[in-house]
Amino acid sequence: MFVPHHYHEPNESWMTDLIRENPLAELVSNGNGPAGPFATHVPVIPDPHDPDRPPGEIVGATLWGHMNRSNPHWAALESETPVVIVFTGPHAYVSPTLYQRTPAAPTWNFTAVHARGLLRRVDAEAAGDETLETVMATVRAFEARFGAGWAMSESVEYFRRIVPAVGAFRVTVSHVDGMFKLSQEQDADVRARVRESFAERESSNHKAIAAMMGRLADAE
């Protein structure tokens, strides 16, 4: 991902936060013949067995995910397939009216992380237990962060019945890029107007961008 100098994150903990807050990612890989390349939206979580990894140390980390085995993308994934996992964070349109000057051009503030690495499909012989562990770990992570305290204990047997149709995978991250385009190229007064305008909007995306712009201002 091309990241102009203005839009680098102040520190890599921003990328860790974005990955955890936006775990429905896009898994992208090449494919053979006219079917490829492939792109599939998949739930992705950091390895739950590595909870003490310092925030921001994404390179070398392992990401867990899963998809439907009937998806042609699953069949195209070979052992150690190079992939990109795209995490998209909050984003919002910036109207030139906020610049209070002419000429001006509209733009889009947005946040994203691209994690590259080698994907390993969970081995067929171990697929049952390891895939079940992947599904359950994903539920735990999402319920803790986004849910309402749902307990999966009464649904584990149901999970066991459906895991034969689930393809679990692991991706060891070898490179990561973060793009945090938050009006950094603008003067301070323009950034303040954008942030204040977004904070007053009903859209959750606008409010989230405003919060990140405030966090960026505090880091400067």
Secondary structure as the mmCIF struct_conf table of DSSP 4:
data_model
#
loop_
_struct_conf.conf_type_id
_struct_conf.id
_struct_conf.beg_label_comp_id
_struct_conf.beg_label_asym_id
_struct_conf.beg_label_seq_id
_struct_conf.end_label_comp_id
_struct_conf.end_label_asym_id
_struct_conf.end_label_seq_id
HELX_RH_3T_P HELX_RH_3T_P1 HIS A 5 TYR A 7
BEND BEND1 HIS A 8 HIS A 8
BEND BEND2 PRO A 10 ASN A 11
TURN_TY1_P TURN_TY1_P1 GLU A 12 GLU A 12
HELX_RH_AL_P HELX_RH_AL_P1 SER A 13 GLU A 21
STRN STRN1 LEU A 24 SER A 29
BEND BEND3 ASN A 32 ASN A 32
HELX_RH_3T_P HELX_RH_3T_P2 GLY A 33 ALA A 35
BEND BEND4 PRO A 37 PRO A 37
STRN STRN2 PHE A 38 PRO A 46
TURN_TY1_P TURN_TY1_P2 PRO A 48 HIS A 49
TURN_TY1_P TURN_TY1_P3 PRO A 51 ASP A 52
BEND BEND5 ARG A 53 ARG A 53
HELX_LH_PP_P HELX_LH_PP_P1 PRO A 54 PRO A 54
TURN_TY1_P TURN_TY1_P4 PRO A 55 GLY A 56
TURN_TY1_P TURN_TY1_P5 VAL A 59 GLY A 60
STRN STRN3 THR A 62 ASN A 68
TURN_TY1_P TURN_TY1_P6 ARG A 69 SER A 70
BEND BEND6 ASN A 71 ASN A 71
HELX_RH_AL_P HELX_RH_AL_P2 PRO A 72 ALA A 76
TURN_TY1_P TURN_TY1_P7 SER A 79 GLU A 80
STRN STRN4 THR A 81 VAL A 94
HELX_RH_3T_P HELX_RH_3T_P3 PRO A 96 LEU A 98
TURN_TY1_P TURN_TY1_P8 TYR A 99 TYR A 99
BEND BEND7 ARG A 101 PRO A 103
STRN STRN5 THR A 107 ARG A 121
HELX_LH_PP_P HELX_LH_PP_P2 VAL A 122 ASP A 123
HELX_RH_3T_P HELX_RH_3T_P4 ALA A 124 ALA A 126
HELX_RH_AL_P HELX_RH_AL_P3 ALA A 127 PHE A 146
BEND BEND8 GLY A 147 GLY A 147
HELX_RH_3T_P HELX_RH_3T_P5 SER A 153 SER A 155
HELX_RH_AL_P HELX_RH_AL_P4 VAL A 156 ILE A 162
HELX_RH_3T_P HELX_RH_3T_P6 VAL A 163 ALA A 165
STRN STRN6 VAL A 166 LYS A 181
BEND BEND9 LEU A 182 SER A 183
TURN_TY1_P TURN_TY1_P9 GLN A 184 GLU A 185
BEND BEND10 GLN A 186 GLN A 186
HELX_RH_AL_P HELX_RH_AL_P5 ALA A 188 ALA A 199
TURN_TY1_P TURN_TY1_P10 GLU A 200 GLU A 200
BEND BEND11 ARG A 201 GLU A 202
HELX_RH_AL_P HELX_RH_AL_P6 SER A 204 ALA A 219
#
